[in-house]
Amino acid sequence: MTYVICKHGKTRPGTATVTLERAATALVIKGVPAQVCTNCGEEYVEEDTTARLLRTAEEAVRTGVQVDVRQYAAA
């Protein structure tokens, strides 16, 4: 697909590093599957992957994690 912001690149499969912060929790997740723009490097994460990331972040907040760096693990 053509990237909607820069309008010059196409997206290709790749990975992203996603940082989520809420209250006193900072969660960094590496290796997240994404579509990456070949021109500007902007990353798109699919809706189901985003939902999984948000569930992971909620669990981290609930258990009192302050800072954590994780590798993405598919279901």
C-alpha positions in Angstrom: 0.0 0.0 0.0 1.2 3.6 -0.6 2.0 5.4 2.6 -0.7 8.1 3.3 1.5 10.7 5.0 4.6 11.1 2.7 2.8 9.8 -0.4 6.1 8.6 -1.9 6.8 5.2 -0.3 5.2 1.8 -0.3 4.9 -0.2 2.9 6.6 -3.6 3.3 6.6 -6.1 6.1 9.0 -5.4 8.9 9.2 -4.8 12.7 8.8 -1.9 15.0 9.7 -1.0 18.6 6.6 0.2 20.5 6.7 2.2 23.7 3.6 2.4 25.8 3.3 4.6 29.0 0.5 4.7 31.5 0.7 6.1 35.0 4.0 4.9 36.5 4.5 2.2 33.9 6.8 2.4 30.8 6.7 -0.7 28.6 9.0 -1.1 25.5 8.1 -4.0 23.2 10.6 -4.9 20.5 10.1 -6.9 17.3 6.5 -6.0 16.8 5.2 -7.0 13.4 4.5 -3.9 11.3 4.2 -2.5 7.8 7.1 0.0 7.3 7.2 2.8 4.7 10.1 2.4 2.3 10.5 6.1 2.0 10.2 7.6 5.5 10.3 4.6 7.8 6.9 5.3 9.4 5.5 2.1 10.9 1.9 0.8 10.8 0.8 -1.9 13.4 -2.3 -4.0 12.5 -5.4 -3.7 14.7 -5.2 -7.2 16.2 -1.5 -6.7 17.1 -2.3 -3.3 18.7 -5.1 -5.0 20.8 -2.5 -7.6 22.0 0.0 -4.8 22.9 -2.7 -3.0 24.9 -3.7 -6.1 26.8 0.0 -6.7 27.6 0.3 -3.1 28.8 -2.8 -3.4 31.0 -1.4 -6.5 32.6 1.9 -4.7 33.3 0.1 -1.8 34.9 -2.1 -4.1 37.0 0.9 -6.0 38.3 2.8 -2.9 39.2 5.6 -3.0 36.6 7.5 0.4 36.5 9.8 -0.2 33.5 10.0 -3.3 31.3 11.6 -4.1 27.9 10.1 -7.2 26.2 10.4 -9.0 22.9 7.0 -9.4 21.1 5.7 -12.9 21.3 2.9 -13.9 18.9 0.0 -15.9 20.3 
